[in-house]
Amino acid sequence: LRATGFPVYNVLDYGARGDGKTNDTTAVQAAIDACSQQNGGIVLVPAGDFMIGTVQLKSFVTLHLAPKARLLGSTEKSDYKAGEGIPPGNGNMVLLFAANAERISVEGQGTIHGSGAAFNNGKGDGTGPGGTPGNMDRPHLLVLYKCKHVLVRDAFLTNSAYHCFRILHCSYVQVHGVRIHNRVNRNNDGFHFNDSSYVHISNCDVACQDDACALFGSNQFVTVTNCTFST
């Protein structure tokens, strides 16, 4: 990565353990914050299981997941919070989020695992026909709100407690080569769009338990090509 000429912020240098047991939320957030404060660069998640709660992505930061890296969602509800600045529709508890950010990326062949089975109480969220309010207080895997110039590529997103990837009021978003397997809790959407524009998705494979690729509101200039969907 250093060959790219961009500064690299390794989460291990900020106290992360990557042992699958230690809560590494503070360390991962500290690496992202430092990267953002220094005008951006690459935050490296190396090989290991890095257990985290809610983490905020920030402008000009690339989160790079090494092939054997895994961000593992905590099974403790108290480790999550609502994404700052994200409206509550369909819940706003989340593992990774960004709001009002620009030029952010999530890349690499590593994994983001939401530990979603831990939040399964047998209830859906009640949004379907004839539904009653149910289990909405559970974390989504990745939510972007009012973000511009976003790139997500190559990662494996899996086992979200709720929707996998929510793209809300965003513009100029590219998602390429991402694989989603999301079948451990009800309402496990794959891609979920609201009122976004200039969004391009390609070469993705999605297997989920609810809507594989859902568009709500007024979306413009959206293309979805060379993808497979199973639901």
C-alpha positions in Angstrom: 0.0 0.0 0.0 2.8 2.4 0.7 3.8 2.2 -2.9 0.7 4.2 -3.7 2.2 7.2 -2.1 -0.7 7.6 0.3 -0.1 7.5 4.1 -1.2 4.3 5.7 -2.7 4.1 9.2 -2.6 0.5 10.5 -5.2 -0.1 13.1 -2.7 -2.2 15.1 -0.7 0.9 15.7 -3.7 2.4 17.4 -4.2 -0.4 19.9 -6.3 -2.9 17.9 -5.7 -6.6 18.8 -7.5 -8.5 16.1 -8.0 -11.5 18.3 -11.8 -11.8 17.8 -12.4 -11.2 21.6 -11.1 -7.7 22.4 -13.4 -4.8 21.5 -11.4 -2.9 18.9 -13.9 -0.2 18.3 -11.9 2.6 19.9 -8.7 1.6 18.0 -10.3 1.4 14.6 -12.1 4.7 15.1 -8.9 6.3 16.3 -7.1 5.2 13.1 -9.9 6.6 10.9 -10.0 9.9 12.9 -6.2 10.3 12.6 -6.3 9.6 8.8 -9.1 12.1 8.3 -7.4 14.8 10.4 -4.2 14.5 8.3 -6.1 15.1 5.0 -6.8 11.5 4.3 -5.1 8.3 3.3 -5.5 4.6 3.8 -6.7 2.9 7.1 -5.4 -0.6 6.9 -7.2 -3.5 8.6 -4.6 -6.4 8.4 -5.2 -10.1 8.8 -7.2 -10.9 12.0 -10.6 -10.8 13.5 -11.3 -7.2 14.7 -14.4 -7.1 16.8 -16.1 -3.7 16.7 -19.3 -1.8 17.5 -20.4 1.3 15.7 -17.6 3.0 13.7 -17.9 6.2 11.6 -16.2 6.5 8.3 -15.0 10.0 7.3 -14.1 12.1 4.3 -11.0 11.3 2.3 -10.5 8.0 4.1 -10.0 4.6 2.4 -10.8 1.7 4.6 -8.7 -1.2 3.2 -9.4 -4.8 4.3 -6.6 -7.2 3.8 -7.7 -10.5 2.3 -7.6 -12.3 5.6 -9.0 -9.4 7.6 -12.4 -9.5 9.1 -14.3 -6.7 10.8 -16.6 -8.7 13.2 -19.7 -7.0 14.6 -20.0 -7.3 18.4 -22.8 -9.4 19.7 -23.5 -6.9 22.5 -26.3 -4.4 21.7 -24.6 -1.8 24.0 -21.7 -1.6 21.6 -23.9 0.0 18.9 -25.5 3.4 18.5 -27.5 5.3 15.9 -25.3 6.7 13.2 -24.8 10.4 13.9 -26.9 12.5 11.6 -28.8 9.5 10.0 -32.6 9.7 10.1 -34.4 6.9 12.0 -36.4 5.4 9.1 -36.0 1.6 9.1 -33.9 2.1 12.2 -30.5 3.8 12.2 -28.5 1.5 14.5 -25.4 0.6 12.4 -22.0 -1.1 12.4 -20.3 1.2 9.8 -21.7 4.5 8.7 -20.9 7.8 7.1 -23.0 11.0 7.0 -22.3 14.1 4.9 -18.9 12.8 3.9 -17.2 12.8 0.6 -14.6 10.7 -1.3 -14.7 7.7 1.0 -13.9 4.2 0.1 -14.2 0.7 1.5 -12.0 -1.8 -0.5 -10.0 -5.0 -0.3 -10.9 -8.6 -0.3 -11.5 -8.9 3.4 -14.8 -9.4 5.2 -17.3 -7.4 7.1 -19.4 -9.8 9.3 -22.3 -8.4 11.3 -22.9 -11.3 13.7 -26.5 -10.8 12.8 -27.8 -14.1 14.3 -27.2 -12.7 17.8 -30.0 -10.1 17.2 -32.6 -12.5 15.8 -35.7 -12.5 18.1 -37.9 -14.2 15.5 -39.6 -11.0 14.5 -39.4 -9.0 11.3 -39.6 -5.3 11.2 -43.3 -5.1 10.3 -42.8 -3.2 7.1 -44.4 -5.9 4.9 -48.1 -6.2 4.0 -50.2 -6.5 7.2 -47.1 -6.3 9.3 -47.0 -5.0 12.9 -44.0 -3.0 14.3 -41.3 -5.5 15.3 -37.6 -5.8 15.4 -36.2 -2.5 14.1 -33.7 -1.9 16.9 -30.8 -3.9 15.4 -27.7 -2.8 13.5 -27.5 -2.4 9.7 -24.1 -3.4 8.3 -23.2 -0.3 6.3 -25.2 3.0 5.9 -24.3 6.0 3.9 -26.3 9.2 4.2 -25.8 12.3 2.1 -22.4 11.2 0.9 -20.7 12.1 -2.4 -18.1 10.3 -4.4 -18.1 6.9 -2.7 -16.3 3.7 -3.8 -17.0 0.2 -2.4 -15.3 -2.7 -4.1 -14.1 -6.3 -3.7 -15.2 -6.9 -0.1 -17.4 -9.7 1.3 -20.4 -8.3 3.3 -22.2 -10.9 5.4 -24.5 -11.7 8.3 -25.9 -8.3 8.9 -28.5 -8.1 11.7 -30.7 -6.0 9.4 -30.2 -4.4 6.0 -26.7 -5.0 4.5 -26.0 -1.8 2.6 -28.2 1.3 2.7 -27.5 4.2 0.3 -29.6 7.2 1.4 -29.6 10.6 -0.4 -26.2 9.9 -1.9 -24.6 10.8 -5.2 -21.8 9.5 -7.3 -21.6 6.1 -5.7 -19.7 3.1 -7.3 -20.0 -0.4 -6.0 -18.0 -3.1 -7.8 -17.1 -6.7 -7.3 -18.8 -6.9 -3.9 -20.3 -10.2 -2.6 -23.2 -10.2 -0.1 -24.5 -13.2 1.8 -27.2 -12.0 4.2 -29.5 -14.7 5.5 -29.3 -14.9 9.3 -32.1 -12.5 10.3 -35.4 -11.3 8.8 -35.5 -8.3 6.5 -31.9 -9.0 5.4 -31.9 -6.7 2.3 -28.9 -6.6 0.1 -28.7 -3.1 -1.5 -31.3 -0.6 -0.4 -31.4 2.8 -2.1 -33.4 5.9 -1.1 -33.4 9.1 -3.2 -29.9 8.7 -4.6 -28.4 9.6 -8.0 -25.5 8.6 -10.2 -25.1 5.2 -8.6 -23.4 2.4 -10.5 -23.3 -1.2 -9.3 -21.5 -3.9 -11.3 -20.1 -7.5 -11.0 -21.7 -8.1 -7.6 -23.2 -11.3 -6.3 -26.1 -11.0 -3.7 -27.8 -13.7 -1.8 -30.1 -12.4 0.9 -33.3 -13.0 2.8 -35.4 -10.1 1.6 -35.1 -7.4 -1.1 -31.9 -8.1 -3.0 -31.7 -4.6 -4.7 -34.5 -2.2 -3.7 -35.0 1.3 -4.9 -37.3 3.7 -2.9 -38.2 7.3 -3.3 -36.8 9.2 -6.3 -33.6 7.7 -7.6 -32.0 9.0 -10.8 -29.2 7.7 -13.1 -28.8 4.3 -11.5 -27.2 1.4 -13.3 -27.0 -2.2 -12.2 -25.0 -4.5 -14.5 -23.4 -8.0 -14.5 -24.8 -8.9 -11.1 -26.6 -12.0 -9.7 -29.4 -11.8 -7.2 -31.0 -14.5 -5.0 -33.7 -13.9 -2.5 
